Amino acid sequence: MVGDAQGDYYGESSGSYMVKELSLIEELEDIVQLASQPIPERPDGIVVVVKYSSANRQECRATEAEFERFARNNPASIFMRCMEEYEGAHLLLEQV
């Protein structure tokens, strides 16, 4: 996704319309709490998928396009990404 209209690199906050960026455990807890609430179409709640990634690690960059495709193909689920470069991201990973 380098240099496309969605952002300069996949971890940029404007890099995806389908994947929400996060860096705080409180953000994750809030989303999971809301997603766990039953709705008529999803009595068990909504699936939340979180990827911990890095713009500097080849193995993370190698899986990013597939993660974006998976998010686009599953709009009834919530996809989130925490980049290790974000301030406080290491605290999120330690608590999950």
C-alpha positions in Angstrom: 0.0 0.0 0.0 3.0 2.3 -0.2 2.2 5.6 -1.8 -1.4 4.9 -2.6 -4.3 7.3 -2.0 -5.1 5.7 1.4 -1.8 6.6 3.1 2.0 6.6 2.8 2.3 3.2 4.5 -0.1 0.7 5.9 0.3 1.8 9.6 -0.6 5.4 8.9 -3.9 6.3 10.6 -5.5 7.3 7.3 -4.1 4.1 5.7 -7.3 2.1 5.9 -11.0 2.7 6.0 -11.7 -0.9 7.3 -9.1 -1.2 10.0 -9.2 1.1 13.1 -5.9 2.1 14.6 -5.4 1.9 18.4 -2.7 2.2 20.9 -4.4 2.2 24.3 -5.8 -0.7 26.3 -8.8 1.5 27.2 -9.7 1.8 23.5 -9.5 -2.0 23.0 -11.6 -2.6 26.2 -14.3 -0.1 25.1 -14.6 -1.6 21.6 -14.7 -5.2 22.9 -17.3 -4.3 25.5 -19.5 -2.7 22.9 -19.0 -5.5 20.4 -19.9 -8.1 23.0 -23.5 -6.7 23.3 -26.0 -8.8 21.5 -27.9 -7.4 18.6 -30.8 -9.2 16.7 -28.5 -10.1 13.7 -25.6 -11.1 16.0 -26.9 -12.5 19.3 -23.3 -13.5 20.4 -22.0 -10.0 19.6 -19.6 -8.9 16.9 -16.2 -10.5 16.2 -13.2 -8.2 17.0 -9.8 -9.0 15.4 -6.7 -7.1 16.6 -3.4 -7.2 14.9 -0.2 -6.0 16.7 2.1 -4.9 13.9 5.1 -2.8 13.0 6.0 -0.6 10.0 9.7 -1.6 10.6 9.4 -5.4 10.6 9.3 -7.2 7.2 7.3 -10.1 8.6 4.5 -7.6 9.7 4.6 -5.7 6.4 4.3 -9.1 4.5 1.0 -9.9 6.1 -0.6 -6.5 5.9 -2.2 -6.7 2.5 -3.9 -9.9 3.5 -5.1 -8.4 6.7 -6.6 -5.5 4.8 -8.3 -7.8 2.3 -9.7 -9.9 5.2 -11.1 -6.8 6.8 -12.8 -5.6 3.5 -14.2 -9.1 3.0 -15.7 -9.3 6.5 -17.5 -5.9 7.1 -19.7 -7.4 9.8 -16.6 -7.8 12.1 -14.3 -5.1 13.6 -10.7 -5.1 12.6 -8.1 -3.1 14.6 -4.4 -2.6 14.5 -1.8 -1.5 17.0 1.5 -0.5 15.6 4.5 -1.0 17.8 5.7 2.5 16.9 2.7 4.1 18.5 3.2 5.8 21.8 2.1 3.4 24.5 1.7 0.4 22.2 4.0 -1.8 24.2 1.7 -1.3 27.2 -1.2 -2.6 25.2 0.7 -5.7 24.2 1.8 -6.4 27.7 -1.8 -6.2 29.0 -3.5 -8.3 26.3 
